[in-house]
Amino acid sequence: MLSRSLRPAVQKAVAQPISQVNAQRNMATLREIELRLKSVRNIEKITKSMKMIAATKLTKAQKAASNAKTYGQANSEVFTNSEAAAPEGGKKLFVVISSDKGLCGGVHSAVSKTTRAALKESPEDTQSKVIVIGDKSKSQLSRAVPDNLALTVNGIGKDVPTFADACSVADLIVQSGVEYDSVHLVYNKVVSAIASEPRIQQVYGEAALKASPNFRAYEMEDDVTKDLAEFALANAIYAVLVEGHAAEMNSRRNAMDNASKNAGDMIVSLQMKYNRGRQAAITNELVDIITGASGASLFQHSPRHSRDSHSKSHSSIAL
């Protein structure tokens, strides 16, 4: 049994017409759809702007990448002509090239997966140290291989990397005290306008240069060999930094393009739902109006109503 204080509210709710309840429900649904439409349109504006910015930066990055290839080719010629090779069972150092920003597809996950796979190739590689450039791959590798992380660097890649950035990274590697015989640079390389893939570039250290057969033919001081090894490392880092930056901009442009297309599809779908709901609400209101009008006309033409009106007219005449 309901208390007397609740009975009036319950009776009012029961007496409320069903059409009015449906109308209120439709209005709430339409309001939710309208708010969601507004948010999706705002997201579409943001993604389109980010796509245009990424396309502009990609043009600059591609020019810088074509110029930086000269540095990588110089390193390859030095190591090829000297026939340098890493000693068997030598220590490897992995340098992962990433950045601090996201919203660029799976470029950061790709280099992290490649690094984890390289560390599992042999039992010796599982103890290899890893240096990460960029916060995105740092957060991934710190969970996967926390014991292998030796150094992390951030703040590089906000704009097109310069040779000064590469030299600062090379100095940090040398000053970190990590022992290595070869450095393996893990980076993303642009394959086409819609794809990039991870690559590993190997750079030999000072010991490998000294032990190479063609390099030993020249009498050089130890300081010169050490400087050459550090300069070769800086050259290689600069080449992969610029290439990785171009791959990131390319992936971000494609990601924002896909996000804009998906937002457009959502807008079309939500707009159709909104139009259908609005049309249904208008139809229900018209049905209520027509039903009320037809009920009123039937009441006016009913025999009882005509007799009552006729009797009223006679009574007025008699008076």
HELIX and SHEET records of a PDB file:
HELIX    1   1 ARG A    7  ALA A   15  1                                   9    
HELIX    2   2 ILE A   18  SER A   82  1                                  65    
HELIX    3   3 VAL A  107  LEU A  119  1                                  13    
HELIX    4   4 ASP A  125  GLN A  127  5                                   3    
HELIX    5   5 ASP A  135  ALA A  144  1                                  10    
HELIX    6   6 PRO A  146  ASN A  148  5                                   3    
HELIX    7   7 PHE A  163  GLN A  175  1                                  13    
HELIX    8   8 GLU A  206  ALA A  211  1                                   6    
HELIX    9   9 PHE A  215  ALA A  217  5                                   3    
HELIX   10  10 ASP A  222  GLN A  300  1                                  79    
HELIX   11  11 PRO A  303  ALA A  318  1                                  16    
SHEET    1   A 5 LEU A 149  VAL A 153  0                                        
SHEET    2   A 5 LYS A 129  ILE A 133  1                                        
SHEET    3   A 5 LYS A  92  ILE A  97  1                                        
SHEET    4   A 5 SER A 182  SER A 192  1                                        
SHEET    5   A 5 ALA A 195  TYR A 204 -1                                        
END                                                                             
